[in-house]
């Protein structure tokens, strides 16, 4: 019997794109009719599509679920997530600095052409659910489970990682594109090592959960306004970037062998 990994490999990128565009089209139609449900719910539709396509692989899902940590420990997974979260704060600092100090850059970034990039999440509890639960499931199934797998049929694995991670980064808004790209690369490597998309979903869930926790704990916006916090998180971001680079250099030697 085929594994869940093999089942995802059989889903084409075009198929996923058509389904996603269909849900976005429905969302646009509802928006025109006055029903504003938010673009994030296109993700919900895409998840139901994956459930339908993988409906015959319940045993494989159970097997993958039971083996999430068979090839990577929770400690290692959590460390990868943590350094990516800290690195993302460093990129946010750089992004804010660029907006405030480069003439005309703010107008360029927030021009209509660029403002359409990224998903707008619902506010409050619905937004939390969208960010922490819906996005990790949908994005990992799409970018690692389908896009990475399918691209490997046409280009070397290293190129497939770069292309899928660029597409993943483009999905995120200004200030998060580079850190999302780096996180995407890390998720690709974890997926190639484990052949288990549930491991990537868990890592993505932890990443978004930690980011949300930081946001809610920082009610006074100290991370971006207090000099001590800025220096502290900047140092963490630099250390995290170093750890990510060292880890990626070690893993890249074996990329095309997987």
LORO-345581 format. One line per field, with one value per residue (C-alpha): residue number from 1; chain; x, y, z negated. Coordinates in Angstrom, 1 decimal. Layout:
resi = NUM	...;
chain = A	...;
c1 = X	...;
c2 = Y	...;
c3 = Z	...;
! end
This chain:
resi = 1	2	3	4	5	6	7	8	9	10	11	12	13	14	15	16	17	18	19	20	21	22	23	24	25	26	27	28	29	30	31	32	33	34	35	36	37	38	39	40	41	42	43	44	45	46	47	48	49	50	51	52	53	54	55	56	57	58	59	60	61	62	63	64	65	66	67	68	69	70	71	72	73	74	75	76	77	78	79	80	81	82	83	84	85	86	87	88	89	90	91	92	93	94	95	96	97	98	99	100	101	102	103	104	105	106	107	108	109	110	111	112	113	114	115	116	117	118	119	120	121	122	123	124	125	126	127	128	129	130	131	132	133	134	135	136	137	138	139	140	141	142	143	144	145	146	147	148	149	150	151	152	153	154	155	156	157	158	159	160	161	162	163	164	165	166	167	168	169	170	171	172	173	174	175	176	177	178	179	180	181	182	183	184	185	186	187	188	189	190	191	192	193	194	195	196	197	198	199	200	201	202	203	204	205	206	207	208	209	210	211	212	213	214	215	216	217	218	219	220	221	222	223	224	225	226	227	228	229	230	231	232	233	234	235	236	237	238	239	240	241	242	243	244	245	246	247	248	249	250	251	252	253	254	255	256	257	258;
chain = A	A	A	A	A	A	A	A	A	A	A	A	A	A	A	A	A	A	A	A	A	A	A	A	A	A	A	A	A	A	A	A	A	A	A	A	A	A	A	A	A	A	A	A	A	A	A	A	A	A	A	A	A	A	A	A	A	A	A	A	A	A	A	A	A	A	A	A	A	A	A	A	A	A	A	A	A	A	A	A	A	A	A	A	A	A	A	A	A	A	A	A	A	A	A	A	A	A	A	A	A	A	A	A	A	A	A	A	A	A	A	A	A	A	A	A	A	A	A	A	A	A	A	A	A	A	A	A	A	A	A	A	A	A	A	A	A	A	A	A	A	A	A	A	A	A	A	A	A	A	A	A	A	A	A	A	A	A	A	A	A	A	A	A	A	A	A	A	A	A	A	A	A	A	A	A	A	A	A	A	A	A	A	A	A	A	A	A	A	A	A	A	A	A	A	A	A	A	A	A	A	A	A	A	A	A	A	A	A	A	A	A	A	A	A	A	A	A	A	A	A	A	A	A	A	A	A	A	A	A	A	A	A	A	A	A	A	A	A	A	A	A	A	A	A	A	A	A	A	A	A	A	A	A	A	A	A	A;
c1 = 0.0	1.3	2.4	0.9	4.1	3.6	-0.1	0.9	3.5	0.6	-1.2	-0.2	0.7	-1.8	-4.6	-3.9	-3.6	-7.0	-8.7	-7.2	-8.2	-11.7	-12.0	-10.5	-13.0	-15.9	-14.6	-14.4	-18.0	-19.2	-17.3	-19.0	-22.4	-21.6	-20.5	-17.0	-15.6	-11.9	-9.4	-8.1	-11.1	-9.9	-7.3	-10.1	-11.5	-8.1	-7.7	-11.1	-9.8	-6.7	-8.9	-11.0	-7.9	-6.2	-9.4	-8.1	-4.9	-6.2	-3.8	-0.8	-1.9	-2.0	1.4	2.9	1.3	2.8	6.3	6.5	9.6	11.1	13.8	14.0	13.6	11.2	14.2	15.8	12.5	11.8	15.3	14.8	11.5	12.9	15.9	13.6	11.3	14.2	15.6	12.2	12.3	15.7	14.2	11.3	13.8	15.6	12.3	11.1	14.5	14.3	10.7	11.8	15.1	15.1	13.4	10.3	10.7	7.5	5.4	6.9	6.2	2.7	1.8	-1.2	1.0	2.6	-0.3	-2.0	0.8	0.0	-3.1	-5.2	-6.2	-9.4	-9.2	-9.5	-10.0	-10.7	-7.4	-5.5	-7.1	-6.3	-2.6	-1.8	-3.8	-5.2	-2.2	0.4	-1.8	-2.7	0.8	2.7	0.5	0.7	4.3	6.1	3.7	2.8	5.0	8.4	7.6	6.4	9.2	11.7	10.5	11.7	14.6	17.4	16.2	18.2	16.4	13.1	13.8	14.7	11.7	9.1	10.6	10.5	6.9	6.2	8.0	6.0	2.8	3.9	3.7	6.5	8.9	8.3	9.3	12.9	12.4	9.5	11.8	14.4	11.8	10.5	14.0	14.2	10.8	11.8	14.9	12.8	10.3	13.1	14.7	11.5	9.2	6.5	4.4	2.9	6.3	6.5	2.9	3.8	7.0	5.0	2.3	4.9	6.5	3.3	2.1	5.4	5.1	1.5	2.5	5.2	2.8	0.1	2.6	4.2	1.0	3.1	5.1	8.3	10.1	10.0	10.2	12.4	16.1	17.0	14.6	15.7	19.3	18.4	16.3	18.8	21.6	19.2	18.5	22.2	22.9	19.9	21.0	24.4	22.9	20.6	23.5	25.7	22.8	21.9	25.5	25.7	22.4	22.9	25.7	23.1	20.2	20.3	20.8	17.4;
c2 = 0.0	3.5	5.8	9.2	10.7	8.7	9.8	13.5	13.0	12.1	15.4	17.9	21.5	22.6	20.7	22.5	25.8	25.3	24.4	27.3	29.8	28.3	29.0	32.5	33.1	32.0	34.3	37.2	36.6	36.5	39.7	41.4	40.2	41.7	38.6	39.4	36.1	36.8	35.2	32.9	30.7	29.7	27.8	25.9	24.9	23.7	21.6	19.9	19.2	17.5	15.5	14.3	13.4	11.5	9.9	6.4	6.8	6.7	3.9	5.8	9.0	7.0	5.6	9.0	10.5	7.8	8.3	12.1	12.0	8.8	10.6	13.9	14.6	17.1	19.0	19.3	20.3	22.9	24.3	24.8	26.5	28.8	30.0	30.8	32.8	34.9	35.3	36.6	39.3	40.4	40.7	42.7	45.1	45.5	46.0	48.7	50.4	50.4	51.8	54.7	55.6	54.9	57.7	56.6	53.0	53.0	54.3	51.5	48.7	49.8	50.5	48.6	46.1	44.9	45.2	42.3	39.9	37.9	36.6	38.8	36.9	37.3	39.2	37.8	34.2	33.3	35.0	33.0	29.7	30.7	31.6	28.8	25.8	26.4	27.9	25.3	22.4	24.0	25.5	22.3	20.1	22.5	23.7	20.7	17.8	18.8	21.6	20.3	16.7	17.5	19.9	17.1	15.3	18.1	19.8	18.8	18.6	21.7	23.7	22.3	23.5	27.0	27.4	26.1	28.2	31.4	30.7	30.2	33.4	35.4	34.3	36.4	40.1	42.7	42.2	38.4	37.4	36.6	34.9	32.9	31.8	30.6	28.8	27.2	25.9	24.4	22.8	21.3	19.7	18.3	16.9	15.3	13.8	12.4	11.8	12.9	16.0	15.8	16.6	19.7	20.7	20.3	22.5	25.1	25.0	25.6	28.4	30.3	29.6	31.1	34.1	34.7	34.3	36.9	39.3	38.9	39.1	42.2	44.3	47.5	46.8	46.8	44.5	47.2	50.4	49.6	49.8	47.0	44.6	45.6	44.9	41.6	40.3	41.6	39.5	36.5	37.1	37.2	34.0	32.3	33.2	31.8	28.5	28.3	28.8	26.2	23.7	24.3	23.9	20.6	19.4	20.6	18.0	15.3	17.2	15.7	12.2	12.2;
c3 = 0.0	0.9	-1.9	-2.6	-1.1	2.1	2.2	2.0	4.8	7.1	6.7	9.3	8.7	11.4	9.7	6.4	8.1	9.9	6.6	4.8	7.5	7.5	3.8	4.1	6.9	4.7	2.0	4.4	5.6	2.0	1.3	4.2	2.9	-0.5	-2.4	-3.7	-5.0	-4.4	-2.0	-4.7	-4.3	-0.9	-3.0	-4.7	-1.4	-0.3	-3.4	-2.7	0.8	-0.6	-3.0	0.1	2.1	-0.7	-2.0	-1.3	-3.3	-6.9	-7.9	-6.5	-8.3	-11.6	-10.8	-10.0	-13.2	-15.3	-13.7	-13.8	-15.9	-14.5	-12.5	-14.3	-18.0	-19.5	-20.9	-17.5	-15.9	-18.6	-18.3	-14.5	-15.1	-17.9	-15.8	-12.9	-15.1	-16.4	-12.9	-11.8	-14.4	-13.0	-9.6	-10.9	-12.5	-9.2	-7.3	-9.7	-9.5	-5.7	-5.7	-8.0	-6.5	-2.7	-0.8	1.2	0.0	-2.1	0.9	3.1	0.6	0.0	3.6	4.9	6.8	3.6	1.2	2.8	1.8	-1.4	-3.1	-5.3	-8.4	-10.4	-13.6	-17.1	-17.8	-14.2	-13.2	-15.8	-14.5	-10.9	-11.7	-14.1	-12.8	-9.3	-7.7	-8.9	-7.7	-4.3	-3.6	-4.4	-2.4	0.5	0.5	-0.9	-0.2	3.4	4.8	3.5	4.4	7.9	8.7	7.9	11.0	13.2	11.5	9.0	5.4	4.3	7.0	6.0	2.4	3.6	5.9	3.5	0.7	2.9	3.6	-0.1	-1.0	1.6	-0.1	-3.2	-3.6	-3.7	-6.5	-6.6	-3.0	-3.7	-7.0	-5.5	-2.7	-5.2	-7.2	-4.0	-3.2	-6.8	-6.4	-3.0	-4.6	-7.5	-5.0	-2.9	-6.0	-7.5	-4.5	-7.0	-6.2	-9.7	-11.2	-9.1	-10.1	-13.8	-13.3	-11.4	-14.1	-16.9	-14.8	-14.4	-17.9	-19.4	-17.1	-18.2	-21.9	-21.5	-19.9	-22.6	-25.5	-24.0	-24.5	-25.0	-21.7	-23.7	-21.3	-18.6	-20.8	-23.8	-23.1	-25.5	-23.9	-20.4	-21.2	-23.0	-20.1	-17.5	-19.1	-19.2	-15.5	-14.6	-16.6	-15.1	-11.6	-12.2	-13.5	-10.5	-8.1	-9.8	-9.8	-6.2	-5.1	-6.8	-5.4	-1.8	-1.2	-1.2	0.4	3.9	2.5	0.9;
! end
